[in-house]
């Protein structure tokens, strides 16, 4: 049985509905051909906005729009800085990896090179609602189509996908077994 949305949830959904399309247009222009995913960038921005919803609402619409645009830009720049740092560190990392190979006999895998079986196992560990949204998105469904399919607001889709990605990152982090990651994320 689903509960009717409370006032804060309705305000959050309105914020996403009113600003997501504009933020996505800005993000697509910013990202261009970079490796940064515009939808992830918008999602990170909206999550930050939702975390500060009351303070942002007190500022008024023009200030909110400026804050959203500024936050989106800063998130993009953070991604670019991180990428630049990774590229600069790559030669040193290759030396370390070569030493690891010679010491251990096999290179350490990054979470991006996880075997399909492990990836599917991690997806199976997601909450049912997060898993369903994630699988639909992986099949190419857009946020609006997922919202219609699951009969939920588009802002909820964004939140669920964000939470699913965060959990998958924890589960698939290097040096961490999936069961360890679950225990780390759920201290109960």
C-alpha positions in Angstrom: 0.0 0.0 0.0 1.5 3.3 -1.0 1.2 6.4 1.1 0.2 9.7 -0.3 3.2 12.0 -0.8 3.8 14.4 2.0 4.3 18.1 1.4 8.1 17.9 1.3 8.0 15.1 -1.2 5.6 17.1 -3.4 7.9 20.1 -3.3 10.9 17.9 -4.2 9.0 16.4 -7.1 8.0 19.9 -8.3 11.6 21.0 -8.1 12.7 18.1 -10.3 9.8 18.5 -12.7 10.4 22.3 -13.1 14.2 22.3 -13.4 15.4 18.9 -14.7 14.9 19.6 -18.4 16.8 23.0 -18.3 19.6 21.5 -16.2 19.9 18.6 -18.7 20.2 21.0 -21.6 23.0 22.9 -19.8 24.7 19.6 -18.8 24.7 18.3 -22.4 26.3 21.5 -23.6 28.9 21.4 -20.8 29.7 17.7 -21.3 29.9 17.8 -25.0 32.1 14.8 -26.0 33.6 14.4 -22.5 33.3 11.2 -20.6 31.0 12.9 -18.0 27.4 11.7 -18.3 25.0 14.7 -18.4 22.2 12.7 -16.7 24.5 11.8 -13.8 25.6 15.4 -13.5 22.0 16.6 -13.3 21.1 13.9 -10.9 24.0 14.9 -8.6 22.9 18.5 -8.7 19.3 17.6 -7.9 20.3 15.4 -5.0 22.2 18.3 -3.6 19.3 20.6 -4.1 16.9 18.2 -2.4 19.3 17.9 0.5 19.1 21.8 0.9 15.5 22.2 -0.2 14.2 24.4 2.6 17.1 26.8 2.5 16.8 27.0 -1.3 13.1 27.6 -1.3 13.6 30.5 1.1 15.8 32.3 -1.4 13.2 32.5 -4.2 13.0 31.1 -7.7 15.7 33.3 -9.4 18.2 32.5 -6.7 17.3 28.8 -6.9 17.9 28.7 -10.6 21.2 30.5 -10.2 22.2 28.0 -7.4 21.2 25.0 -9.6 23.2 26.3 -12.6 26.2 27.1 -10.5 26.1 23.7 -8.7 25.8 21.9 -12.0 28.8 23.8 -13.4 30.8 23.1 -10.2 30.0 19.4 -10.3 31.1 19.3 -14.0 34.4 21.0 -13.1 34.9 18.6 -10.2 34.5 15.7 -12.7 37.0 17.3 -15.1 39.6 17.9 -12.3 39.2 14.4 -11.1 39.7 13.1 -14.7 42.7 15.3 -15.2 44.2 14.1 -12.0 43.6 10.5 -13.1 45.2 11.1 -16.5 48.3 12.7 -14.8 48.5 9.8 -12.3 48.2 7.1 -15.0 51.9 6.7 -15.7 52.6 6.3 -12.0 49.7 3.9 -11.7 51.0 1.8 -14.5 54.4 1.4 -12.7 52.5 0.4 -9.5 50.4 -2.1 -11.5 53.5 -3.5 -13.2 55.1 -4.0 -9.8 51.8 -5.7 -8.5 51.9 -8.0 -11.5 55.4 -9.0 -11.0 54.8 -9.5 -7.2 51.5 -11.2 -7.4 51.6 -12.7 -10.8 48.3 -11.2 -11.9 47.1 -7.6 -12.2 44.4 -6.3 -9.8 41.1 -5.7 -11.6 39.3 -2.4 -11.3 35.6 -2.4 -10.5 34.9 -1.4 -14.1 36.3 -4.8 -15.2 34.1 -6.9 -13.0 33.0 -10.2 -14.5 29.4 -10.3 -15.7 28.5 -12.8 -13.0 29.8 -10.5 -10.2 28.0 -7.5 -11.7 24.7 -9.5 -12.0 25.2 -10.7 -8.4 25.6 -7.0 -7.3 22.5 -6.0 -9.2 20.6 -8.8 -7.4 21.6 -7.3 -4.1 19.8 -4.0 -4.8 16.5 -3.2 -3.2 13.7 -4.5 -5.5 12.5 -1.1 -6.4 16.0 0.2 -7.1 16.8 -2.9 -9.1 13.7 -2.6 -11.2 14.4 1.1 -12.1 18.1 0.3 -12.8 17.3 -2.6 -15.1 14.8 -0.6 -17.0 17.3 2.3 -17.4 20.0 -0.2 -18.5 17.6 -1.4 -21.2 17.5 2.1 -22.6 14.3 3.4 -20.9 14.4 7.2 -20.2 13.5 8.6 -16.8 10.0 9.6 -18.0 9.3 6.1 -19.4 10.5 4.4 -16.2 8.2 6.7 -14.2 5.2 5.7 -16.3 6.2 2.0 -16.2 6.5 2.0 -12.4 3.8 4.5 -11.8 6.1 6.8 -9.8 7.2 10.5 -10.1 10.2 11.2 -12.3 12.1 12.6 -9.3 11.7 9.3 -7.5 13.2 7.5 -10.6 16.2 9.8 -10.4 16.6 9.2 -6.7 16.3 5.4 -7.0 18.8 5.3 -9.9 21.2 7.4 -7.9 20.9 5.1 -4.9 21.3 2.0 -7.1 24.5 3.4 -8.7 25.9 4.3 -5.3 25.3 0.8 -3.9 26.7 -0.8 -7.1 29.9 1.3 -6.7 30.2 0.2 -3.1 29.6 -3.5 -4.0 32.0 -3.4 -6.9 34.8 -1.4 -5.4 38.3 -2.9 -5.8 39.4 -5.1 -2.9 36.0 -5.4 -1.4 33.9 -8.6 -1.7 30.2 -8.0 -2.3 29.3 -9.4 1.1 31.8 -7.1 2.8 30.3 -4.1 1.0 26.8 -5.0 2.1 27.9 -5.2 5.7 29.7 -1.9 5.4 26.6 -0.2 3.9 24.2 -1.9 6.4 25.7 -1.9 9.9 22.7 -3.7 11.4 
